Amino acid sequence: MAKKVAIITGASSGIGLAIAKHLQVEGYTSICWDIKAPTEPGIPFYHCDVSQEASVKAAYAKVKAEHGACTVLINNCGLQFLSPIEDFPTDKWNTLIGVLLTGTFLCSREVFTDMKASKFGRIVNISSIHGKVASPFKAAYVSAKHGVLGLAKVIALEGAEHGITVNSICPGFVDTPLMRNQVKSQMELNNLSEQEVLNKIFLKDQCIKELTSVDQVASLVSYLISPGASNITGEALNMTGGWGMGV
Ligand SMILES: NC(=O)c1ccc[n+]([C@@H]2O[C@H](COP(=O)([O-])OP(=O)(O)OC[C@H]3O[C@@H](n4cnc5c(N)ncnc54)[C@H](O)[C@@H]3O)[C@@H](O)[C@H]2O)c1
């Protein structure tokens, strides 16, 4: 029997790479869609800029011809930009909304028809706790991540009668190389130890003072696409060590 195809956007590094590896172990053909080549070998890579309709269409046509239709879509790719609102550049706003929100829309729309035809599909969005709460200087990121949760509910409603579930994960701070670099900068800037930076800056809103690991996010993805989660749809699950509890 042909392996089920899981497309993971932004799987060249960080959280997406961990998800791709987990799903591969579980027997899926994991496919990476990204604008940069993977940092590790082993996951089939297709260049795709998720913010561009033509790029998404071309990448999916290629995946379908080479591996078959998509069963699982993980909308994970992303980027960040910080600025006070009065200086926030319009081009940065458009880029973040384009990748985080329009990209999630374009990729979900692209695979939806095939999921509907096969009467089965799983879409998981890696949103953020910033899909539910705000932090200063993150206007575009917070807006886009809130938008992803709304979009997921709409697709969940439209997909339900076709065996398609759509859920979102809302992590707090996840332990990635990028995150560790930010910790390092803050250590130098404020003359603090690593633990002080974590507790005073990054984990100040968490009651469990630990970063989420990429493997923990991947494990929740695995659960959400498993038969045990077939009655969960339209949900946004926090993975934050208690930050944003109850929202
Ligand atoms: N790291 C965290 O602490 C954290 C917390 C909450 C949510 N998230 C979310 O998790 C997701 C993954 O983050 P990460 O920390 O692994 O980041 P990362 O930078 O390691 O990976 C993001 C990937 O997205 C790719 N990408 C960027 N623009 C793209 C585009 N237009 N088309 C296709 N791919 C593109 C990048 O090339 C990169 O490989 C993001 O959506 C992020 O917002 C991360």
PDBQT file of the ligand as one rigid body, heavy atoms in Angstrom, charges set to zero:
ROOT
HETATM    1  N1  LIG A 301      10.083  28.956  18.062  1.00  0.00    +0.000 N 
HETATM    2  C1  LIG A 301       9.121  29.393  18.854  1.00  0.00    +0.000 C 
HETATM    3  O1  LIG A 301       9.368  29.712  20.027  1.00  0.00    +0.000 OA
HETATM    4  C2  LIG A 301       7.684  29.439  18.362  1.00  0.00    +0.000 A 
HETATM    5  C3  LIG A 301       6.660  29.717  19.287  1.00  0.00    +0.000 A 
HETATM    6  C4  LIG A 301       5.345  29.756  18.844  1.00  0.00    +0.000 A 
HETATM    7  C5  LIG A 301       5.050  29.523  17.514  1.00  0.00    +0.000 A 
HETATM    8  N2  LIG A 301       6.063  29.264  16.638  1.00  0.00    +0.000 N 
HETATM    9  C6  LIG A 301       5.696  29.035  15.241  1.00  0.00    +0.000 C 
HETATM   10  O2  LIG A 301       6.209  27.796  14.811  1.00  0.00    +0.000 OA
HETATM   11  C7  LIG A 301       6.486  27.834  13.409  1.00  0.00    +0.000 C 
HETATM   12  C8  LIG A 301       7.903  27.329  13.146  1.00  0.00    +0.000 C 
HETATM   13  O3  LIG A 301       8.819  28.180  13.827  1.00  0.00    +0.000 OA
HETATM   14  P1  LIG A 301      10.361  27.796  14.095  1.00  0.00    +0.000 P 
HETATM   15  O4  LIG A 301      10.706  28.380  15.401  1.00  0.00    +0.000 OA
HETATM   16  O5  LIG A 301      10.586  26.355  13.840  1.00  0.00    +0.000 OA
HETATM   17  O6  LIG A 301      11.067  28.730  12.981  1.00  0.00    +0.000 OA
HETATM   18  P2  LIG A 301      12.242  28.446  11.928  1.00  0.00    +0.000 P 
HETATM   19  O7  LIG A 301      12.708  29.798  11.497  1.00  0.00    +0.000 OA
HETATM   20  O8  LIG A 301      13.251  27.481  12.472  1.00  0.00    +0.000 OA
HETATM   21  O9  LIG A 301      11.479  27.730  10.731  1.00  0.00    +0.000 OA
HETATM   22  C9  LIG A 301      10.590  28.422   9.915  1.00  0.00    +0.000 C 
HETATM   23  C10 LIG A 301      10.754  27.907   8.496  1.00  0.00    +0.000 C 
HETATM   24  O10 LIG A 301       9.773  28.590   7.666  1.00  0.00    +0.000 OA
HETATM   25  C11 LIG A 301      10.398  28.813   6.418  1.00  0.00    +0.000 C 
HETATM   26  N3  LIG A 301       9.705  29.871   5.667  1.00  0.00    +0.000 N 
HETATM   27  C12 LIG A 301       9.727  31.202   5.893  1.00  0.00    +0.000 A 
HETATM   28  N4  LIG A 301       9.019  31.846   4.956  1.00  0.00    +0.000 NA
HETATM   29  C13 LIG A 301       8.522  30.902   4.120  1.00  0.00    +0.000 A 
HETATM   30  C14 LIG A 301       7.732  30.934   2.959  1.00  0.00    +0.000 A 
HETATM   31  N5  LIG A 301       7.309  32.110   2.422  1.00  0.00    +0.000 N 
HETATM   32  N6  LIG A 301       7.381  29.776   2.355  1.00  0.00    +0.000 NA
HETATM   33  C15 LIG A 301       7.831  28.592   2.850  1.00  0.00    +0.000 A 
HETATM   34  N7  LIG A 301       8.612  28.500   3.937  1.00  0.00    +0.000 NA
HETATM   35  C16 LIG A 301       8.969  29.637   4.559  1.00  0.00    +0.000 A 
HETATM   36  C17 LIG A 301      11.839  29.196   6.782  1.00  0.00    +0.000 C 
HETATM   37  O11 LIG A 301      12.721  29.095   5.677  1.00  0.00    +0.000 OA
HETATM   38  C18 LIG A 301      12.141  28.200   7.893  1.00  0.00    +0.000 C 
HETATM   39  O12 LIG A 301      12.727  27.003   7.417  1.00  0.00    +0.000 OA
HETATM   40  C19 LIG A 301       6.245  29.288  12.978  1.00  0.00    +0.000 C 
HETATM   41  O13 LIG A 301       4.975  29.427  12.382  1.00  0.00    +0.000 OA
HETATM   42  C20 LIG A 301       6.307  30.060  14.285  1.00  0.00    +0.000 C 
HETATM   43  O14 LIG A 301       5.556  31.249  14.241  1.00  0.00    +0.000 OA
HETATM   44  C21 LIG A 301       7.373  29.224  17.029  1.00  0.00    +0.000 A 
ENDROOT
TORSDOF 0
